[in-house]
């Protein structure tokens, strides 16, 4: 399925996938073969885009890292001069928000782990895990109407 992701969305997915606690790095998660294979393929595609993004980001930073465009601070870090700050931020924001259309191998929510939805309930995935993986979850056949909320005592 074709999916549009911005560079910053891809950077967030890649960064989170590299953390020790992510579902990608934590070997205690037992995924279905389909999901694991699709995740591997998708991360490989995203990594190519991410590498290009980092290179373009470094190129922009290099332009503004000279004495004309930036000052050296006390901690020996460079800070873009005020007169170039808007220009620098505009270029970086355009890079962060640039869209990428790519073909993603999708998976149904009930196919992520053996045991379907019940297995997913017991998988121990965090909200962050699900959020990061949402780019590849096919929700096309899920109910579109939400269930009525259960009233609380305050209502």
KAJONOR-V496756 format. One record per residue. RES is the residue in one letter. OMEGA is omega in whole degrees, 0 to 359 (none if undefined). Layout:
{{RES	OMEGA} {RES	OMEGA}}
This chain:
{{X	178} {X	181} {X	175} {X	176} {X	176} {X	178} {X	182} {X	175} {X	178} {X	179} {X	179} {X	179} {X	181} {X	181} {X	181} {X	181} {X	180} {X	180} {X	183} {X	185} {X	181} {X	179} {X	180} {X	184} {X	185} {X	184} {X	180} {X	178} {X	180} {X	181} {X	172} {X	179} {X	180} {X	181} {X	181} {X	180} {X	179} {X	178} {X	179} {X	179} {X	182} {X	179} {X	177} {X	177} {X	181} {X	182} {X	178} {X	179} {X	179} {X	179} {X	177} {X	178} {X	181} {X	179} {X	179} {X	177} {X	178} {X	178} {X	177} {X	180} {X	180} {X	179} {X	184} {X	181} {X	178} {X	183} {X	179} {X	187} {X	184} {X	177} {X	175} {X	182} {X	180} {X	181} {X	178} {X	175} {X	178} {X	177} {X	180} {X	179} {X	184} {X	183} {X	178} {X	187} {X	180} {X	179} {X	179} {X	180} {X	178} {X	180} {X	180} {X	179} {X	176} {X	178} {X	181} {X	186} {X	181} {X	182} {X	175} {X	175} {X	180} {X	178} {X	183} {X	174} {X	185} {X	176} {X	177} {X	182} {X	182} {X	180} {X	182} {X	180} {X	174} {X	181} {X	176} {X	183} {X	179} {X	177} {X	178} {X	177} {X	183} {X	185} {X	179} {X	179} {X	179} {X	176} {X	179} {X	177} {X	181} {X	179} {X	181} {X	182} {X	186} {X	181} {X	184} {X	180} {X	180} {X	181} {X	188} {X	182} {X	176} {X	178} {X	179} {X	179} {X	178} {X	178} {X	178} {X	180} {X	177} {X	181} {X	178} {X	180} {X	183} {X	182} {X	none}}
